[in-house]
């Protein structure tokens, strides 16, 4: 017997969080490599289940909404809607009506951690990018000739 859908979702979440650690602190290869391995190992058992394509679309929609926050500022409701999409998608991911499904606790915890955690990280990244641009502009205007365009 393989990994349960709950275990797969929890393992996938842990893998993504380790990948986030690697993206936040580049250079230490271990978190990113282990995170990718965990994410791949988590997805493999799910491929043997009867998956709901609509749930996959809900998860993809949540990911796209969160990704949009990297490029532009979004309203406060966007990460909430994205997290709801992730949780709903995880709840309905496995079609089997028996015990082989993602339970509500695992879906809420994993969807919440992935949704709100990703929102916080994209917000920090966007702010850092803006600050970097503002600092360059300040440097250009305060010391003429220091930076040539």
Wavefront OBJ file of the C-alpha trace (Angstrom):
o trace
v 0.000 0.000 0.000
v 1.309 3.422 -0.959
v 1.071 6.801 0.632
v -2.439 8.035 1.461
v -3.741 11.186 -0.252
v -3.463 13.036 3.082
v 0.157 11.970 3.397
v 0.843 12.942 -0.196
v -0.572 16.431 0.304
v 1.355 16.911 3.563
v 4.573 15.655 1.979
v 4.049 17.901 -1.047
v 3.505 20.908 1.227
v 6.705 20.135 3.117
v 8.569 19.820 -0.192
v 7.286 23.169 -1.436
v 8.233 24.821 1.856
v 11.772 23.464 1.528
v 11.912 24.827 -2.020
v 10.805 28.206 -0.610
v 13.693 28.019 1.878
v 16.092 27.429 -1.010
v 14.637 30.334 -3.000
v 14.889 32.605 0.035
v 18.451 31.543 0.893
v 20.066 30.532 -2.406
v 23.294 28.619 -2.360
v 22.478 25.887 0.109
v 21.533 23.144 -2.286
v 20.171 20.668 0.256
v 16.754 22.257 1.050
v 15.874 22.715 -2.613
v 17.005 19.229 -3.613
v 15.217 17.550 -0.710
v 12.131 19.695 -1.329
v 11.985 18.730 -4.986
v 12.452 15.073 -4.101
v 9.666 15.215 -1.500
v 7.322 17.004 -3.907
v 7.942 14.419 -6.627
v 7.552 11.527 -4.190
v 4.279 13.054 -3.001
v 2.826 13.455 -6.489
v 3.637 9.885 -7.611
v 1.043 8.108 -5.384
v -1.615 10.660 -6.338
v -1.225 9.710 -9.993
v -2.531 6.229 -9.125
v -5.751 7.674 -7.678
v -8.848 8.739 -9.568
v -8.248 12.484 -9.706
v -10.912 15.128 -10.243
v -9.911 17.432 -13.143
v -12.097 20.276 -11.820
v -10.168 20.140 -8.546
v -6.951 20.352 -10.535
v -8.291 23.473 -12.248
v -9.192 25.000 -8.865
v -5.661 24.358 -7.598
v -4.176 25.795 -10.814
v -6.413 28.862 -10.469
v -5.216 29.407 -6.912
v -1.593 29.092 -7.992
v -2.133 31.562 -10.852
v -3.768 34.074 -8.527
v -0.838 33.793 -6.131
v 1.648 34.092 -8.991
v -0.036 37.260 -10.170
v 1.039 38.872 -6.916
v 4.668 38.634 -8.054
v 4.121 40.996 -10.960
v 1.618 43.496 -9.607
v 0.013 44.577 -6.423
v -3.234 42.746 -5.776
v -6.144 43.469 -3.500
v -6.325 41.910 -0.049
v -9.061 39.529 -1.195
v -6.867 37.879 -3.852
v -4.780 35.700 -1.490
v -7.926 34.737 0.391
v -9.642 33.633 -2.830
v -6.466 31.820 -3.921
v -6.258 29.988 -0.593
v -9.930 29.013 -0.818
v -9.284 27.677 -4.327
v -6.346 25.634 -3.035
v -8.308 24.218 -0.084
v -11.374 23.410 -2.212
v -9.191 21.847 -4.888
v -7.347 19.704 -2.354
v -10.627 18.579 -0.758
v -12.033 17.439 -4.090
v -8.765 16.206 -5.607
v -9.379 12.462 -5.174
v -12.701 11.194 -6.511
v -12.777 8.016 -4.446
v -15.576 8.336 -1.901
v -13.953 5.952 0.573
v -11.112 6.510 2.952
v -8.687 7.301 0.115
v -9.330 11.026 -0.030
v -7.871 14.251 1.262
v -9.547 14.990 4.578
v -10.664 18.472 5.566
v -7.959 18.990 8.193
v -5.121 18.193 5.810
v -6.674 20.297 3.037
v -7.176 23.341 5.269
v -3.720 23.167 6.841
v -1.853 22.524 3.585
v -3.939 24.917 1.496
v -3.624 27.606 4.157
v 0.123 27.178 4.544
v 0.701 27.138 0.783
v -1.744 29.940 -0.005
v -0.983 32.417 2.738
v 2.712 31.505 2.883
v 3.104 32.056 -0.842
v 1.228 35.346 -0.585
v 3.570 36.568 2.174
v 6.679 35.542 0.231
v 5.490 37.138 -3.030
v 4.668 40.320 -1.152
v 8.159 40.412 0.371
v 9.758 39.714 -3.031
v 7.725 42.426 -4.750
v 8.577 44.939 -2.020
v 12.282 44.059 -2.247
v 12.195 44.518 -6.014
v 10.505 47.905 -5.623
v 12.986 48.991 -2.959
v 15.880 47.953 -5.167
v 14.467 50.081 -7.989
v 13.917 53.038 -5.663
v 17.457 52.790 -4.308
v 18.878 52.800 -7.831
v 16.805 55.856 -8.690
v 17.959 57.630 -5.515
v 21.567 56.795 -6.330
v 21.187 58.199 -9.852
v 19.670 61.464 -8.658
v 21.905 62.041 -5.624
v 25.263 61.496 -7.375
v 25.075 62.643 -10.960
v 27.408 60.741 -13.218
v 27.767 57.796 -10.835
v 25.426 55.613 -12.872
v 25.318 55.921 -16.613
v 22.137 54.741 -18.310
l 1 2 3 4 5 6 7 8 9 10 11 12 13 14 15 16 17 18 19 20 21 22 23 24 25 26 27 28 29 30 31 32 33 34 35 36 37 38 39 40 41 42 43 44 45 46 47 48 49 50 51 52 53 54 55 56 57 58 59 60 61 62 63 64 65 66 67 68 69 70 71 72 73 74 75 76 77 78 79 80 81 82 83 84 85 86 87 88 89 90 91 92 93 94 95 96 97 98 99 100 101 102 103 104 105 106 107 108 109 110 111 112 113 114 115 116 117 118 119 120 121 122 123 124 125 126 127 128 129 130 131 132 133 134 135 136 137 138 139 140 141 142 143 144 145 146 147 148 149
